[in-house]
Amino acid sequence: MNRKQKKVLARIMLAAVLIVALELSPVMGRMKFFLFMIPYLVIGYDILKKACRGVLNRQVFDENFLMAAATVGAIALGEYTEGVAVMLFYQIGELFQSYAVGKR
């Protein structure tokens, strides 16, 4: 496992712990939204950055944009856990893919 993969794994573990902690907390309303943005940005900032770059380069419908749209949509509907979890599982898949490609 290289250094980049280790960083992604650390972000995945941190976001997973934060999701579980927030799901068990009694926080409601706007505070819940703001608290769920912490694990969302921890796990998804690079995907959101790539999505914005794709839009600026007129390559809108790539996987990064679609993941950003799906997760932002879930969060906009009030499904904070689902939005963050989708981004988390996407990053897990990306980690496995990068690990598999590196093993060849």
CORUR-V787842 format. One record per pair of residues at least 4 apart in sequence whose ideal C-beta (glycine too) atoms are under 8 Angstrom apart, sorted by the first residue. I is the first residue (numbers start at 0). GAP is how many residues later the second one is. D is the distance in Angstrom with one decimal. If there is no record, write none. Layout:
<<I GAP D> <I GAP D>>
This chain:
<<0 4 4.7> <0 5 5.7> <0 8 7.4> <0 98 6.8> <1 4 7.1> <1 100 6.9> <2 4 6.6> <3 4 6.5> <3 94 7.7> <4 4 6.3> <4 90 6.3> <4 93 6.0> <4 94 6.2> <4 97 7.7> <5 4 6.4> <6 4 6.5> <7 4 6.3> <7 83 6.5> <7 86 7.4> <7 87 5.2> <7 90 7.8> <8 4 6.4> <8 86 6.4> <9 4 6.3> <10 4 6.1> <10 31 5.6> <10 32 5.7> <10 80 7.2> <11 4 6.2> <11 31 6.7> <11 76 6.5> <11 79 5.7> <11 80 6.0> <11 83 6.7> <12 4 6.4> <13 4 6.3> <13 25 7.5> <13 28 5.7> <14 4 6.3> <14 24 4.2> <14 25 8.0> <14 27 4.9> <14 28 3.9> <14 69 7.0> <14 73 5.4> <14 76 7.9> <15 4 6.6> <15 72 6.3> <16 4 6.2> <17 4 6.1> <17 20 6.1> <17 21 3.9> <17 24 7.0> <18 4 6.1> <18 20 5.4> <18 62 6.5> <18 65 5.6> <18 66 6.5> <18 69 6.9> <19 4 6.4> <20 4 6.4> <21 5 7.2> <21 10 7.4> <21 13 5.5> <21 14 5.9> <21 17 7.2> <21 58 7.9> <21 59 7.7> <22 58 5.8> <24 10 7.6> <26 4 5.0> <26 5 4.8> <26 8 6.0> <27 4 5.6> <28 4 7.5> <29 4 6.3> <30 4 6.1> <31 4 6.2> <31 48 6.4> <32 4 6.7> <32 42 7.7> <32 47 6.5> <33 4 7.9> <35 4 6.0> <35 39 7.4> <35 44 3.9> <35 45 7.3> <35 47 7.7> <35 48 5.9> <36 4 5.9> <37 4 6.3> <38 4 6.0> <38 45 5.2> <38 49 7.7> <39 4 5.6> <39 31 7.2> <39 35 7.1> <39 40 7.9> <39 43 6.6> <39 44 4.8> <39 47 6.4> <40 4 5.1> <40 7 7.9> <42 41 6.9> <42 44 5.2> <42 45 5.3> <42 48 5.5> <43 4 5.5> <43 23 7.8> <43 24 7.6> <43 27 6.6> <43 40 7.9> <43 43 4.2> <43 47 7.4> <44 4 6.2> <45 4 6.4> <46 4 6.3> <46 17 5.2> <46 20 5.5> <46 21 6.1> <46 40 6.7> <46 43 7.2> <46 44 7.6> <47 4 6.5> <47 16 8.0> <47 20 5.4> <48 4 6.4> <49 4 6.3> <49 12 7.9> <49 14 4.0> <50 4 6.6> <50 11 7.7> <50 13 4.3> <50 14 4.4> <50 16 7.3> <50 17 4.0> <50 18 7.9> <51 4 6.4> <52 4 6.2> <53 5 4.6> <53 6 6.3> <53 8 5.1> <53 10 5.9> <53 11 5.4> <54 4 7.8> <54 5 5.6> <54 10 6.6> <59 5 5.6> <60 4 6.1> <60 5 6.8> <61 4 7.2> <62 4 6.2> <63 4 6.3> <64 4 6.1> <65 4 6.3> <66 4 6.2> <66 19 7.4> <66 20 6.7> <66 23 5.4> <67 4 5.9> <68 4 6.0> <69 4 6.6> <69 13 7.9> <69 16 6.1> <70 4 6.4> <70 12 4.4> <70 13 7.4> <70 15 5.3> <70 16 4.9> <71 4 6.1> <71 11 7.2> <72 4 6.5> <72 10 7.7> <73 5 4.4> <73 6 7.8> <73 8 4.7> <73 9 3.6> <73 12 6.5> <74 4 6.9> <74 5 5.8> <74 8 4.0> <74 9 7.8> <78 4 5.9> <79 4 6.3> <80 4 5.8> <81 4 6.3> <82 4 6.8> <83 4 6.2> <84 4 6.2> <85 4 6.3> <86 4 6.5> <87 4 6.5> <88 4 6.5> <89 4 6.4> <90 4 6.3> <91 4 6.6> <92 4 6.3> <93 4 6.3> <94 4 6.3> <95 4 6.2> <96 4 6.3> <97 4 6.2> <98 4 6.5> <99 4 7.7>>
